Amino acid sequence: MHAPKSLALVILAGSIFTWPLVAADSSMRLREPFRAAYAGDDAGGKHVLALWTFDGDEPLRDASAGGHKLALQGAELHPEGKFGGALLSKPGWPVADRPHCARAARTPGLSPPDAFTIELWIAAAEQLDAEYPEAFLIDKKYVSDTDYQLILGPADKSGGRIVRACLGFGDHSANWHSRPLKLAPDQWRHLAFTYDGQGTGSFFLDGAPWGGGIQPGCGPVAPGSQPLTIGDRNGSYYHGFPGRIDQVRLCRGVLEFRPVAVERVRSLVVCADGTRGDPAIPPDKSLPRALDRGQGQHRLGRDGAGRERDSRACLGQVV
């Protein structure tokens, strides 16, 4: 009678530790695959409002289903992007008060109705030196209280620049700020900003959290009448970004860019017969050390929607 029970306990106990890892590989979306060129649903899914890759026979077309084609105004296409081609913008004021951008015509589809994410790859040019002032990366706002802007601020004494997201809510605008970042010439960096539609904005640099905050009383952005401009401001004074831009994507929802780790949570498994753990399980270095003592449980980190996934399916009771 005891042998079958012990065998069952071994199988069930083993499932406690292996199930979350299988689930992570098979059913959970952990984070956006931004380190590769977006394709499939990541390019044309329903949540993607626009994606400009500057590649292929039509480098200015929108790779999403939105169809928001760009037109160049002072900027150029460059063959060396992060993934294929790129947009090359140039210095604006005080070097030259002229536009250097790619621009998509005004359309309601570029004004997110609720939570959204903006992301892009940037590589600074030599002209983005300590003397160059702020540079506009994305502008669909200009001087209005509608839509959104991403602005790279001026350099501080150590060469760091703060990215500012300015959002318009119809009767006012509000700002969210990143931590300082340094951009070496020709080094590609991934920058993302997420907004939950309820006042919380977050920055990510190469997948790492990089500032943000909460602005009370803010809801969804108000749709406006400005075009969407990449690499510069919508009007004078023009503040072009000296450098290359690639993989500009606008999506609905708060997307996840942080690596998701599997972390161990100490717990005690109480078996059905009242014993704690199962001494029949042999030590195994391929499993967490706590398993040798009949202890241990794995819990996954946050999934793509920001929720914690937990492996609390267990044998008997976890205390």
MOLINJO-V854406 format. One record per backbone hydrogen bond with DSSP energy under -1.0 kcal/mol. CO is the residue of the C=O (numbers start at 0). NH is the residue of the N-H. E is the energy in kcal/mol with one decimal. If there is no record, write none. Layout:
co=<CO:CO>
nh=<NH:NH>
e=<E:E>
This chain:
co=<0:1:2:3:4:5:6:7:8:9:10:11:13:14:17:18:19:20:21:22:22:28:31:32:38:39:39:40:44:46:49:50:51:57:59:66:70:72:75:77:83:85:86:87:88:91:91:95:100:101:102:103:106:107:114:115:116:117:118:119:120:121:122:123:124:126:128:134:136:137:138:140:144:146:147:148:149:149:150:151:155:159:160:161:162:163:164:165:166:167:168:171:173:175:176:180:183:188:189:190:191:192:193:194:198:199:200:201:202:203:204:207:209:210:212:214:221:227:228:229:230:237:238:240:241:242:243:244:245:247:248:249:249:250:255:262:266:267:268:269:270:274:277:283:287:288:289:289:290:293:296:298:300:302:306:316>
nh=<4:5:6:7:8:9:10:11:12:13:14:15:17:18:21:22:23:24:25:26:27:303:33:35:41:42:43:44:47:251:249:62:247:60:69:68:102:100:87:85:80:77:244:75:242:94:95:97:72:229:70:227:109:110:252:194:250:192:248:190:245:188:243:185:127:128:131:151:230:149:228:143:169:167:139:165:136:137:163:134:158:155:180:152:177:150:175:148:173:221:170:168:166:164:211:160:186:121:205:119:203:117:201:115:214:195:212:193:209:191:207:204:178:202:200:217:146:103:138:101:240:92:135:242:124:88:122:86:120:51:118:48:49:116:31:298:295:318:276:316:273:270:280:286:290:291:292:294:293:268:264:262:308:305:302:269>
e=<-1.0:-2.3:-2.2:-2.3:-2.1:-2.1:-2.0:-2.5:-2.9:-2.2:-1.6:-1.1:-1.4:-2.0:-1.8:-2.6:-2.2:-1.4:-1.9:-2.4:-1.4:-2.3:-1.9:-1.4:-1.6:-1.4:-2.9:-1.9:-1.5:-2.9:-2.5:-3.3:-2.1:-1.8:-2.8:-1.3:-2.5:-2.2:-3.6:-2.3:-4.3:-3.0:-2.4:-2.4:-1.1:-1.8:-1.8:-2.3:-2.9:-3.0:-1.6:-2.0:-1.7:-1.8:-2.4:-2.9:-2.5:-2.9:-2.5:-2.8:-2.3:-2.5:-2.6:-3.2:-1.8:-2.2:-1.1:-3.4:-2.7:-2.6:-2.6:-2.0:-3.4:-2.8:-2.6:-1.7:-2.6:-1.6:-3.2:-2.8:-1.7:-2.4:-2.2:-2.8:-2.4:-2.7:-2.1:-1.4:-2.2:-2.3:-1.0:-3.2:-2.5:-2.6:-1.5:-2.8:-1.8:-2.5:-3.0:-2.2:-2.3:-2.7:-2.4:-2.4:-2.7:-2.2:-2.5:-2.7:-3.0:-2.2:-2.0:-2.7:-2.2:-2.3:-2.6:-1.1:-2.6:-3.0:-2.3:-1.7:-2.2:-3.0:-2.9:-1.2:-2.8:-2.5:-2.3:-2.9:-2.9:-2.7:-2.1:-2.3:-1.8:-2.4:-3.0:-2.2:-1.5:-1.9:-2.0:-1.6:-2.0:-2.9:-2.1:-1.9:-1.7:-1.3:-1.3:-2.8:-1.7:-1.1:-2.7:-1.8:-1.6:-2.1:-2.8:-2.4>
